[in-house]
Amino acid sequence: MDSRRETSETLRNKCAACFRQYNKMEHLVEHMKVSYHSVHEPRCGACGKHCRSFESLREHLIGPLPKVECARVFAARGCGICLNIFDSPATVRYHRPACQYSRAAPMPKAGSARGRAVAMACKMVGGGSDGSLDLCARLCIIGEDETVIFQTYVKPTAPVTNYRYEVTGIRPEYLRDAMPLKLAQRRVQDILCNGEPLWKIRPRSYGRARVLVGHGVDQDLERLGLEYPAFMIRDTAKYPPLMKTSKLSNPLKYLTQAYLGYVTPYPGLHNLSAPLVIFLMLKRLSVYPICRYDVHTGVQDPYEDCVAAMRLYIRMRSQAHPRDYASGSGEVQNNYPAWRQRELERMSPEELLALSGSDYYCWCLDP
């Protein structure tokens, strides 16, 4: 009887988000204080488990040691790009072509941008005695429709000692009559602010100012000598759902392959026994991405980087989350104060989860 009561009590103290179990309710409350679970986290479509990042969700579904039942369901009805699970295999087959992106088309002519977001990417050449000092030499800005708003070569303010041609494709003659850095700064600032004074830009009421998307945006702004409000920046290198399980940044090349490319699960995986499923996944037989959309395969084009970052941003912004600003704004509040400890310990795991909120701003809340 005591054993049965202990088992029941342990199950009762199970986190409703990540499914961790605790011997005492007070331990579960402490877990909820620091976990920042919310409805904006990536979730397994089979068991409903919350994951901190899409990388964690991918490991849960098709990693070296996945949850077998979820892996079987995912192999039959899951999309390896967006990691969603659908009602039937036919629905998945219909969905995949729309989910897959192809490589960016040649750069279109400059035009007016549609949408409130713009993506920016810069390419650096080397300065200093050993060529390790990054100097902005080329930049590109596009709109949500992937139309180029502004692109130019930029004349560095310091002597260039390494053009990094294998990566940048930049030759000395390209920079001889390039746009001065000061003029490039003004053009970029005008595009971002869009007629809105910088000091007037406020969270949730941007006015005419544009959201800035990119990968490693802080470095690009630093090399351009510009400042822009952090709440207006959407950096795919720092967005928690797109980061590694170790909380380090993923390179843009990997993000493009994993979340914009094409993944084909092993076609008969859901019909196999559990040990054989695990064996195939350990061997990685046809479970991991077949890359049909890739960047940085040779000379790096800033337009391709802009397109990849913008597509990632739009995919993250389009997540079907509840429009709950309080739980996804990243404005973390102490919903578990010490004076409510006894009340919190009497709550169910689901009620505790309802009080929780994420510690980052979810892009699905962007207009």
N, C-alpha and C positions, 0 to 999 in steps of 0.2 A: 504493500500500500504506500509506504513512504517513497519507494522508488518511482511509483506511478505519479505521485504528487510532485516529486522533484522534476520528472520529465515534463509534466504539464506546465510547471512553473517556468522551466527553461524555455519552452516553446512560446510561452506568453511574453517572455522578455526578448523577443526576436525583433530586430529592426525591420520596419515595414518597407524600407528602401533597399538596403544592401543585404538584408537577411542574416546579418551577424546576430549571434545569440549570446546572452549574458545571464549569469547566474542570478543576479539581483537587478531589480528594476532601477535602482539608483545608478547602476553602471550603464544601463541603456540611456538614461537621461543625460549622463555625462557624454556619452557617445554622440547624442543628437546635438549637444552644444557645440561640438567641434567638427562635425561632419558636413554641415551645410547642405544637406539633401534638399532637393526641391523637385517640382514637376518639370523643371527645365533640364534635368540631367538626361543623358542618353539612357534608354531603357531597352531591356530584352523583350521582344515581342512575344516570346514563348512563356517565360516564367514571370516577367514583370520586374526583374531585378534592376535597380538603378546602378549605373556605372559612372565613374567620375569623368571618363573621357570615352570617345569613340574607339580609341586604342584598347581600352579595357573591355569594352563591349565586343570588339573583334576577337580578343583573346577568349572571352567567355563563349563565343559562338564557334569560332574556327581556329582557335589557337592550338598550341601543342597539347594542352590538357583542357579541352573544353568540357562544359557540362553536357553529358552524352545526350540526354533527352532534347535539350535545346539545339544541339548540333544536328540531330536527326531532323527536327522540324525545320531548321534553317536550311538544310541541304535540299529539302523538298519544296519549301515555299519562301525562301529568303532571297533578298537581293544583296549581292556581295559588295555593292557600291555604297548605297545608303543604309545598309544593314537593317532594313525593315523586313518584317515577315508579313506575308499577304495571305488571303483566304484560300487560295488554290494555286497550283503550279501554273495554270493557264493565265492567271492574273499576273504572276511574276514574269512570264514570257512576254506579256503585253507591256509590262512596266519597264523592263530592262532597256530597250532601245531609247526610251525617253529619258532614262536616268543616266545613260552613258554620254559623255562628251567626246568629241573628236578634237584633234589638235587645232589650235587657233588658225584661222585663215590669214592670208597676207594682210598687212596693215591697211585698213581702209583710209580713205581720204578724211582729212579733218572736217569736223562738223559740230553742230550743237549737240550737247549731251541731254539725254532724257533720264529722269530719276534724280534722286537726291544724293546719290553716292558717286564718288569718283575713285579710281584706283591709280596709284602712282608707283613707279619703279625707277630706280637709278642704277647706272653702271659706273663702277669706279675704276680709275687708273691709279697707279702707284706713284707716290712722291717720297721725298726724303732720301737719305743716303742709301738705304737698302730697298727702297721701293715699297715699303710696308705701310706707308701713310695713305689712307684712302682719300682720293680726290674725285668729286663728282664730275664726270665727263659726258654723260648722256642721260637724258631723262625722258619719260613718257607719261602722259596722263590720259586716261580713257574714261568714258561714261559707262553707265550700266548696260547700255546697248552695244558696248565694245567699240564704239566710235572714238577715234583719236581726237582729243580736245587740244592737246599741245604736246609736241615732241621736238626735241632739239639736241644738238651737241652743245656742251657747256665748256667754256674756256676756263681751266683751273687757275686759281690765283697763285699757285706755287709751281715750280718747275716739275715736269713729269719725268720720272726716272725709269718707270716701267709701265708700258702701255697695256700689258697683260693681253696681248692680241689673241692668244688662243681662246680666251674666255670672252673678251669684250668685242673683238673684231675691230677695234679702234686703231687707226694709224695716225701718225703725227699730222698729216695734211688735213685730217678731218677736224682738228681742233685749231688750225691756224686762223681761220676766220669764224670761229664758233661764237655763240652768244656769250657775252660777259656774265659772270656769276650774279652780279647785282641785278641785271635786267631779268635774268631767269628767276631770281628770288621774287621780284615784283610780279612777274607773270603767274607764278605758282600761287602766290598769296592772293592775287586777284581771283584766280579760279576757285580756290578753296573758300574764301570768304563770300564770293559772289555778290559783292555790294554790301554785305553786312559788316559793320565795324567789329573788329576782333573782340573788343571789350564788351560788346553787347550779346555775344553768343552765350547761351545758358543751357544747362541740361534740360531735355524734354521740350525746349522751345527754341529750336535752332534758327528760326527765321529763314533767311535765304542761304545761310552757310551750308556747305556740303560735308557729308560724312567722308572721311578719308580712309580708303582701304589699301592694304598692301601687306607685304611680308618683310618684317624688319623695318617698319616705318620709322621708328625712332632714329635709326642710323641714317636713313635717307634724309630726314629733316635736319639732323645734326650736320651732315655734310653740306647741305644747302644753306645752313645758317638760319633756319626758320623755326618758329615755335607755333604750335597749334594745340588747342585744348585737348587733353587726354580723353575726355568723354566724347569727342568727335572722331576718334581714331578707332578703326577696326583692324587689328593686326592679327593675321592668321598665324604668326609665329608665337603669339602670346595668349591666344584664345584657349582657355582650359580644355574644352571638349576636343580640340584638335592637337593637344600636346601629348607627349609620351606618358606612360604610366609613372615614370620617374619624375614627372613635372618639368621635363626639359622640352625644348622646342623641336618640332619635326622640320626637316628641310622641305622647301616648297616642292622639290622633285618628288618626294615621297607622298606628300599630301595630294598632289595631282594624280599620281598613280593609284592611290588607295581610294580616294573619294570622288574622283572625276573620271577614272579609267573604266576598265571592264573586268569583272570577276566572274568566272564560271565555276560553280560548285561541282564536285564530282557527281555525275548524273545519277548514279545508283546508290548514293550514300545512305539515303533514308531507308533502303531495303536491306541493309547489311546488319549484322549482329554488332552489339556494342563494342566488343574487343577489336573487331575488324575496323570499325569506324575510327577508333583511337589509333590503331596501327597506321591507317591511311593518312590520318592527320599528322601523326608524328613524322611520316615520310614526306608530307606536304605534296601528295600526288594530286595535282589539278585543283587544289583547294585555294591556293593563293592567286593574286591578280595576274592576269595576262595583260601586259601593259599595251594599250592601244592609244593612250594619250600620254605623252611624255614631254617634259621640258628639260632644258639644260643638257641636250644631247650633243652639243658642239658649241659654236659661238652663241652666247646668250643674248637674246633679244629682249629689251625691256618691255616691249609690247606684249610678248608672250607671258612675261611675269605678271603684267597688269591683268591680262585676261584670266590667267589661272587664279590669281588672288580674288578677282571680282566674282568668278564663278563659285569659288569656295564660300565667299561671303553670302552670295545669293542663296546657295544651298543651305547654309546655316540659318540665314534669316527666314527661310521658308519652312523651318521645322514646325510641325503641327503641335505646338505647345499651347496650353491655356493662356489667354491674354491677361496674365496676372502680374502686374508690375511689381507688387510688393514682394513676391517670392523670387523674381528674376532680375531685379534691378541691381543687385550687388550691394545695395545699401543695407549692410548687415545690422540687424537690431538684436538686442538681447531679449529673445522671447522665452528664455529659460532662466529667469532670475532666481537667486538663492531663496528669496522669501516665498517663492511658489513651489519649493522643492516637494513638499508633501502632496500638493495638488497634482504636480507633474507625475509623481510616482503612482498616482491612482488612475492616470490616463492610459488609454490603449495605445499601442504602437502607431496606429493610424492617426490618432489625435495628436500625438507628438510630431508626426511627420507633417501634419497640416500647419503646425506652428513654425516649421523650418523654412529657411530661405537660402538661396545660393549666395556665394561670396564673390560672384562675378556678374557682370551685366550680360544677359542673354540677348543675342542679336535678333531673336524673333520679335523683340519688342520695338525694333526700329519701324518707323512708318513706311 
